[in-house]
Amino acid sequence: MHAYMRRRARAMGFSPSALTASRGTADQTLAKHLIAWELRLNFPAASNPQIARVLGYGDHTTVLYALRKMNALAAKGFPGFQHLLEGNRDD
């Protein structure tokens, strides 16, 4: 999961350390939420606490929030996420 997170962070134009920091820009937060959602899809056996550790979240409840938010956005076609999704179709 760590390797996946690092690869996706770089593909989105962020350093992995920037995404695991406790504070970040709005784009970093969106990218972090998107990666949390991707980790849930690509690693279904991973627990929410495991995903939280990979992303530097304080605890698993932040993962739950990110997943709920991303599921709602996915249903709408990810408005506002195109800049993060472009060029990353092979992942």
N, C-alpha and C positions, 0 to 999 in steps of 0.2 A: 504494500500500500504506500509506503514511503516513496518508493521509486516512481510510482504512478503520480503521486502528488507533485514530486519535483519536476517530472516531465511536463505535466499539464501546466504547472505554474510558469515554467519557461516558455511553453507554447503560447501562453496568454500574455507574455511580456513582463512577467514579474519574477523576482528572485524568490526561491522557496522560503528563504528566511523572512522576506517581507510578508509573505502570506501566513507564516506561523507566528508573527508578532501579535501581541495582544491588542494593539491599535493599528489602524490602517485607513487608507482612503476609502471612499465609497466604492470605487472600482475594485480595490483589493478585497473588500468585504463581499461584493458580488461574485468575484472569482472564487473566493473561499467557499461561499455557499454552493456555487456550481460544482466545485470539486467534491464537496461533501456529498452532493446528490449523485455525482458520477461514481464516487467510491461505494455508495450504497448499491448502485446498480451493478457495478463490476465486481464487487466483493460481497455478495449477499450473506456470507457467513460471518462477516465482520460485525462486531457489536458497536453500538453507538459510542461507548467509552473508548473503544479502539480508534474509531474515526476521529473522535475528539482529540485524542493524543497526537495523531498524525498531523492534524491541522492546528494544534496549539490552542484549542478551545479550552475554557476553564473546566467544563464538565459536559456530560452527555446531553444535557437539556439544550445547549446551544446547537448541537447537531439536530435534535428534534425540531427546533425552530427553523433551522436552515432547510431541512427536508420539507417541512410544511410549506415554507415560502417558495421553494423551488418547484414543488408539485403544483402549486397554484399558478406559478408563472409558466410552467410547461404546458398546462392546459390552455394557456392563452398564446402559446407560440413563442415564449421567451421575449416579450417586448423589452427593448433596451439592452439586450444581451448580444446583439449581432457582432459588436466589436470584439467580444470575447470568443465568440464561436467561429468567426471567419478564420480560415486557414488551419483549422483544427479538426477537420473532418475525418482524418485517418486514425484518430485515437480510439 
